Amino acid sequence: MDASHALFERLVAEHERDVLRVARAIVRDAHLGADVAQEAFLRLWRALQASAPPARPGAWLRTATISAALDAERREQARPRSELSAEPASASAGDPAAEAELARRYERALATLSEGQRTVFLLKHESGLSLAEVAEALHLALPTVKTQFARACSKLQQGLRPFRS
Amino acid sequence: MDHENFRELLCLRLYGEADETERRTLDEHLSGCADCRVYALELEQGLGVLPRRRDARDDLPAGWRERLRASVPAPRRRVRISAFVAGLAAGIALAWILRVPPRALAPAATSIEASRVVEVAGLPPFVPRADAPPAATVRGPLTRLAELRRR
């Protein structure tokens, strides 16, 4: 195995779960998320062939994954997303019907957010990235990301209010 | 700062993203604003029940790595191709170095045949004549050309 393949294999092993989690958080689909993760690693492979390895492969991959996920999202916008929205919410155990209803409302509330708000919120809420990491991955200033996140939270809270009442 | 700004800070604090200054400012405001205290409670209850699938969703699908490897050019194949090309080039170079020019064969063959004829015919060995010009006086075309130019 040559040096670039060895490096690539090592980076895949180190970052595959993070990449997969970020991809799935944004596209909200298990299979599409796996495809997006593959695309992100292929971008890394092409980058390794074209130039020196990125100084911070994890951050580089996160940005590539978000970019690939948003590309996939735009392509798949017309497709109904039923798989993940039908999954029970892990945070609220109990009545399956209520969980399904919450998941449905959550997806609907997410759809009301702008792409930027939605991306920032999902990266924080589902992937567990810090807002500083999100800002770095999206090449945005931290105050901008904080504002987008806070507005996303407000909108979601409003969208979920009828469910709670 | 207005109420909207404080409500944004509430979101940040809920997710552990408010810094020390933001937390202090928020606490001071909440101590005097009942509406924002109610909003803080609603926010915790609302966002607290949102699904988080991060624990269950970083599992690798079956065959995921294999598919990724298959989409990247295999290193062994590239080595084989380059070895094949190198071997072919070496073979061509060797054949070029070892090639026998057809002209080089003719005089040798003629020389062998001539000596064989002399031997078979029982002729006496060749002895140069005494009045023959010395080898140094045998001039080639370039020497003759130089002489003509001098004249």
HADDOCK unambig.tbl for C-alpha pairs under 7 A between the chains (distance, minus, plus):
assign (segid A and resid 1 and name CA) (segid B and resid 75 and name CA) 6.04 0.50 0.50
assign (segid A and resid 2 and name CA) (segid B and resid 75 and name CA) 6.48 0.50 0.50
assign (segid A and resid 17 and name CA) (segid B and resid 58 and name CA) 5.27 0.50 0.50
assign (segid A and resid 20 and name CA) (segid B and resid 58 and name CA) 5.85 0.50 0.50
assign (segid A and resid 21 and name CA) (segid B and resid 54 and name CA) 6.77 0.50 0.50
assign (segid A and resid 21 and name CA) (segid B and resid 57 and name CA) 6.24 0.50 0.50
assign (segid A and resid 21 and name CA) (segid B and resid 58 and name CA) 5.05 0.50 0.50
assign (segid A and resid 38 and name CA) (segid B and resid 68 and name CA) 6.05 0.50 0.50
assign (segid A and resid 89 and name CA) (segid B and resid 51 and name CA) 4.48 0.50 0.50
assign (segid A and resid 89 and name CA) (segid B and resid 52 and name CA) 6.86 0.50 0.50
assign (segid A and resid 90 and name CA) (segid B and resid 51 and name CA) 5.73 0.50 0.50
assign (segid A and resid 90 and name CA) (segid B and resid 52 and name CA) 6.16 0.50 0.50
assign (segid A and resid 90 and name CA) (segid B and resid 53 and name CA) 6.33 0.50 0.50
assign (segid A and resid 91 and name CA) (segid B and resid 49 and name CA) 5.93 0.50 0.50
assign (segid A and resid 91 and name CA) (segid B and resid 50 and name CA) 6.69 0.50 0.50
assign (segid A and resid 91 and name CA) (segid B and resid 51 and name CA) 5.32 0.50 0.50
assign (segid A and resid 91 and name CA) (segid B and resid 52 and name CA) 6.25 0.50 0.50
assign (segid A and resid 92 and name CA) (segid B and resid 49 and name CA) 6.08 0.50 0.50
assign (segid A and resid 126 and name CA) (segid B and resid 52 and name CA) 5.53 0.50 0.50
assign (segid A and resid 126 and name CA) (segid B and resid 53 and name CA) 6.46 0.50 0.50
assign (segid A and resid 126 and name CA) (segid B and resid 54 and name CA) 5.61 0.50 0.50
assign (segid A and resid 127 and name CA) (segid B and resid 54 and name CA) 6.05 0.50 0.50
assign (segid A and resid 150 and name CA) (segid B and resid 8 and name CA) 4.69 0.50 0.50
assign (segid A and resid 150 and name CA) (segid B and resid 11 and name CA) 5.36 0.50 0.50
assign (segid A and resid 150 and name CA) (segid B and resid 12 and name CA) 6.33 0.50 0.50
assign (segid A and resid 151 and name CA) (segid B and resid 8 and name CA) 6.62 0.50 0.50
assign (segid A and resid 153 and name CA) (segid B and resid 11 and name CA) 6.26 0.50 0.50
assign (segid A and resid 157 and name CA) (segid B and resid 43 and name CA) 6.18 0.50 0.50
assign (segid A and resid 157 and name CA) (segid B and resid 46 and name CA) 5.63 0.50 0.50
assign (segid A and resid 157 and name CA) (segid B and resid 47 and name CA) 6.47 0.50 0.50
assign (segid A and resid 160 and name CA) (segid B and resid 46 and name CA) 6.56 0.50 0.50
